[in-house]
Amino acid sequence: MSRLSKKFNKLKENKQKALIPFITAGHPHPLMTVPTMHALVKNGASIIELGMPFSDPMADGAVIQQSSEEAIKKGMTLSSVLDVVSEFRENDDKTPVVLMGYLNPIEKFGYQQFVKQASESGVDALLIVDMPPEESSELLSLLNQYNLSQIFLIAPTTTRKRQQYILSKSGGFIYCVALKGVTGSNNVDYSDLSEKFNTIRSLTDLPIAIGFGVKDVNSALAVAQYGDAVVIGSALVKKLGKCKNEKEIKKTIKKFIKPISKALNKE
């Protein structure tokens, strides 16, 4: 059984929701990424979504775009992202790690080599924003070969027919985009999530994670009632970007992530 399946099964048994924080590998500094990941787990993260820095992250808002730029300037590459996961695995073999990013760097790296190294590093799944399921056959075949999952997005405008197709290709969990637009949106309206969640739930047994627009305890609680997991990205990345050292990172994560985790699971 995969780490993702084990994690979601355990959470379900305990009637808990998964908290999935997103961070950009190499931001605010490459040497701080692994300590950041461990601090997230310590303060309630169930799964970590690790961003692979890319020069043109078109689906991301200004905060995550800037974090990618800064990480690249400081020398972060796709190989070093995999090194980060390997180092994290030295002390944590249970927390699932999902790599989120764009197709271009993976194509340049080579599908076969990338998936092989990702598996060896301890990666559990990929979320490739600009790879539609229609074009995923080659990569998906390799991922299956190495027991990795491919996670796809379902947008607010996705039709039921297309939802069915996306779900037929999906593994790990399904990422339900709560809002139209890019990450970090301030225009938050979760009023239609109930109908959307019920439709998706009727089509799949996969856990459903909801993201985009989650920035604090209240917004996390607002979406948690509809899905199995809450993803929080831009708000966290923005706060981490202000940290100058590991001590500040740990303090920031404790202050920001721990209350959200406690609220989600009523600890």
C-alpha positions as CSV (number, residue, x, y, z in Angstrom):
1,M,0.0,0.0,0.0
2,S,1.3,3.4,-0.9
3,R,2.1,6.2,1.6
4,L,-0.8,8.2,0.3
5,S,-3.2,5.3,0.7
6,K,-2.0,4.6,4.2
7,K,-2.2,8.3,5.2
8,F,-5.7,8.8,3.9
9,N,-6.9,5.5,5.4
10,K,-5.6,6.4,8.8
11,L,-7.1,9.8,8.7
12,K,-10.4,8.4,7.6
13,E,-10.4,5.9,10.5
14,N,-9.8,8.8,12.9
15,K,-12.4,11.0,11.1
16,Q,-9.7,13.6,10.4
17,K,-9.0,15.8,7.4
18,A,-5.6,16.0,5.7
19,L,-3.7,19.2,5.7
20,I,-1.5,19.6,2.6
21,P,0.8,22.6,2.7
22,F,2.6,23.7,-0.5
23,I,6.1,25.1,-0.4
24,T,8.5,25.8,-3.3
25,A,11.7,23.8,-3.1
26,G,14.7,26.1,-2.6
27,H,12.6,29.0,-1.2
28,P,13.5,31.0,0.8
29,H,16.9,29.2,0.5
30,P,17.8,25.7,-0.7
31,L,19.4,24.8,2.6
32,M,16.2,25.6,4.4
33,T,13.8,23.3,2.5
34,V,14.3,20.1,4.3
35,P,14.1,21.7,7.8
36,T,10.9,23.4,6.6
37,M,9.4,20.1,5.5
38,H,10.1,18.5,8.9
39,A,8.7,21.6,10.7
40,L,5.5,21.3,8.7
41,V,5.1,17.6,9.6
42,K,5.8,18.4,13.3
43,N,3.1,21.0,13.3
44,G,0.3,19.0,11.6
45,A,1.0,18.5,7.9
46,S,-0.4,15.2,6.6
47,I,1.2,15.4,3.1
48,I,3.7,17.8,1.6
49,E,3.2,19.3,-1.8
50,L,6.7,20.3,-3.0
51,G,6.9,22.8,-5.8
52,M,9.5,22.2,-8.5
53,P,10.7,25.7,-9.5
54,F,10.0,26.7,-13.0
55,S,10.6,30.0,-14.9
56,D,7.1,30.3,-16.3
57,P,4.6,28.9,-13.7
58,M,1.5,30.1,-15.6
59,A,-1.1,28.7,-13.2
60,D,0.4,30.3,-10.1
61,G,-0.1,33.7,-8.7
62,A,2.5,36.4,-8.0
63,V,3.6,34.9,-4.7
64,I,4.5,31.5,-6.0
65,Q,5.9,32.9,-9.2
66,Q,8.3,35.0,-7.2
67,S,9.3,32.0,-5.0
68,S,10.1,30.0,-8.1
69,E,12.3,32.8,-9.5
70,E,14.1,33.2,-6.2
71,A,14.8,29.5,-5.9
72,I,16.1,29.3,-9.4
73,K,18.4,32.2,-8.8
74,K,19.8,30.4,-5.8
75,G,20.6,27.4,-7.9
76,M,17.6,25.1,-7.4
77,T,17.2,22.6,-10.2
78,L,15.1,19.5,-10.8
79,S,17.9,17.3,-9.6
80,S,18.3,19.3,-6.4
81,V,14.5,19.0,-5.8
82,L,15.0,15.2,-5.9
83,D,18.0,15.5,-3.6
84,V,15.8,17.4,-1.1
85,V,13.3,14.6,-1.0
86,S,16.1,12.0,-0.5
87,E,17.4,14.1,2.4
88,F,13.9,14.4,3.9
89,R,13.5,10.6,3.7
90,E,16.5,10.1,5.8
91,N,14.4,11.0,8.8
92,D,10.8,10.6,7.6
93,D,9.7,7.6,5.6
94,K,6.0,8.0,6.3
95,T,4.9,11.5,5.2
96,P,3.8,11.4,1.5
97,V,5.5,13.9,-0.8
98,V,3.8,15.1,-3.9
99,L,5.9,17.0,-6.5
100,M,4.0,19.8,-8.2
101,G,5.2,21.6,-11.2
102,Y,5.3,21.9,-15.0
103,L,6.1,19.6,-17.8
104,N,9.0,21.4,-19.6
105,P,11.7,20.6,-17.0
106,I,10.6,17.0,-16.8
107,E,10.7,16.6,-20.6
108,K,14.2,18.1,-20.6
109,F,15.3,15.7,-17.8
110,G,13.8,12.8,-19.6
111,Y,10.6,10.9,-18.5
112,Q,12.3,7.6,-17.8
113,Q,15.2,9.1,-15.8
114,F,13.1,11.5,-13.9
115,V,10.5,8.9,-12.8
116,K,13.2,6.5,-11.8
117,Q,15.1,9.0,-9.7
118,A,11.9,10.3,-8.2
119,S,10.9,6.9,-7.1
120,E,14.4,6.2,-5.7
121,S,14.3,9.6,-3.8
122,G,11.0,8.7,-2.1
123,V,8.5,10.8,-4.1
124,D,4.9,9.5,-4.0
125,A,3.1,11.3,-6.7
126,L,3.3,14.0,-9.4
127,L,1.0,16.9,-10.1
128,I,1.9,18.3,-13.5
129,V,-0.2,21.4,-14.0
130,D,0.1,21.7,-17.8
131,M,-0.2,18.0,-18.6
132,P,-3.8,17.1,-19.5
133,P,-4.8,13.5,-19.1
134,E,-5.1,13.1,-22.9
135,E,-1.4,13.5,-23.2
136,S,-0.3,11.7,-20.1
137,S,-0.1,8.1,-21.3
138,E,3.6,7.8,-21.6
139,L,4.3,9.4,-18.3
140,L,1.5,7.6,-16.5
141,S,2.8,4.2,-17.8
142,L,6.2,5.0,-16.2
143,L,4.6,6.2,-13.0
144,N,2.6,3.0,-12.7
145,Q,5.8,1.0,-13.3
146,Y,7.5,2.7,-10.4
147,N,4.4,2.7,-8.2
148,L,3.9,6.5,-8.3
149,S,0.6,8.3,-8.7
150,Q,-0.4,11.0,-11.1
151,I,-2.7,13.6,-9.6
152,F,-4.9,15.7,-11.8
153,L,-6.8,18.9,-11.2
154,I,-10.5,19.4,-11.6
155,A,-11.5,23.0,-12.2
156,P,-14.7,24.8,-11.3
157,T,-15.7,24.8,-15.0
158,T,-14.9,21.1,-15.6
159,T,-18.0,19.2,-17.0
160,R,-19.2,16.0,-15.5
161,K,-18.2,14.1,-18.6
162,R,-14.7,15.4,-18.4
163,Q,-14.6,14.8,-14.7
164,Q,-15.2,11.1,-15.4
165,Y,-12.3,11.0,-17.9
166,I,-9.9,12.8,-15.5
167,L,-10.8,10.5,-12.7
168,S,-10.2,7.4,-14.8
169,K,-6.6,8.5,-15.2
170,S,-6.1,9.8,-11.6
171,G,-4.3,8.2,-8.7
172,G,-3.4,9.2,-5.1
173,F,-6.1,11.8,-4.7
174,I,-8.0,14.3,-6.8
175,Y,-7.2,18.0,-6.5
176,C,-10.4,20.1,-6.7
177,V,-9.7,23.7,-7.5
178,A,-12.1,25.8,-5.4
179,L,-11.8,29.0,-7.4
180,K,-11.5,30.3,-10.9
181,G,-8.1,32.0,-11.6
182,V,-4.6,31.5,-10.4
183,T,-3.3,30.5,-7.0
184,G,-3.3,33.1,-4.3
185,S,-6.7,34.5,-5.3
186,N,-8.4,36.9,-2.9
187,N,-11.8,36.5,-4.4
188,V,-13.0,33.7,-2.2
189,D,-16.5,32.2,-2.7
190,Y,-17.0,28.5,-1.7
191,S,-20.7,28.6,-2.1
192,D,-20.9,26.0,-4.9
193,L,-18.4,23.5,-3.4
194,S,-21.1,21.3,-1.9
195,E,-22.7,20.4,-5.3
196,K,-19.3,20.1,-6.9
197,F,-17.9,17.8,-4.2
198,N,-21.0,15.6,-4.2
199,T,-20.8,15.2,-8.0
200,I,-17.1,14.2,-7.9
201,R,-17.7,11.9,-4.9
202,S,-20.4,10.1,-6.8
203,L,-17.8,9.3,-9.5
204,T,-14.7,8.2,-7.5
205,D,-13.5,6.7,-4.3
206,L,-10.3,8.7,-4.4
207,P,-9.8,11.3,-1.6
208,I,-10.6,14.8,-2.7
209,A,-8.3,17.7,-1.8
210,I,-9.5,21.3,-2.1
211,G,-7.2,24.2,-2.7
212,F,-6.9,27.8,-4.0
213,G,-7.8,30.6,-1.7
214,V,-7.2,28.9,1.6
215,K,-5.2,31.3,3.8
216,D,-6.2,30.9,7.4
217,V,-8.2,28.8,9.9
218,N,-11.6,30.1,8.7
219,S,-11.0,29.5,5.0
220,A,-9.6,26.1,5.8
221,L,-12.6,25.1,7.8
222,A,-14.9,26.5,5.1
223,V,-13.5,24.0,2.5
224,A,-12.8,21.1,4.9
225,Q,-16.5,20.4,5.2
226,Y,-16.6,19.5,1.6
227,G,-13.5,17.5,1.0
228,D,-11.0,15.0,2.5
229,A,-8.0,17.4,2.5
230,V,-7.2,21.1,2.5
231,V,-4.3,22.5,0.4
232,I,-2.7,25.7,1.6
233,G,0.0,27.3,-0.6
234,S,0.4,31.0,-1.4
235,A,-0.4,32.3,2.2
236,L,2.3,30.0,3.6
237,V,4.9,30.7,0.8
238,K,4.4,34.4,1.4
239,K,5.1,34.0,5.1
240,L,8.1,31.8,4.6
241,G,9.5,34.3,2.1
242,K,10.0,36.8,5.0
243,C,12.0,34.3,7.0
244,K,15.8,34.9,7.2
245,N,16.8,31.6,8.9
246,E,15.7,28.2,10.1
247,K,14.7,29.5,13.5
248,E,12.3,32.0,11.9
249,I,10.9,29.3,9.6
250,K,10.1,27.0,12.5
251,K,8.5,29.8,14.5
252,T,6.4,30.9,11.5
253,I,5.2,27.4,10.7
254,K,4.2,26.8,14.3
255,K,2.3,30.0,14.5
256,F,0.5,29.6,11.2
257,I,0.2,25.9,10.4
258,K,-0.4,24.4,13.8
259,P,-3.7,26.3,14.5
260,I,-5.0,25.3,11.2
261,S,-4.2,21.6,11.8
262,K,-5.8,21.8,15.2
263,A,-8.9,23.5,13.9
264,L,-9.4,20.9,11.1
265,N,-9.2,18.0,13.5
266,K,-10.5,19.6,16.7
267,E,-7.5,18.5,18.7
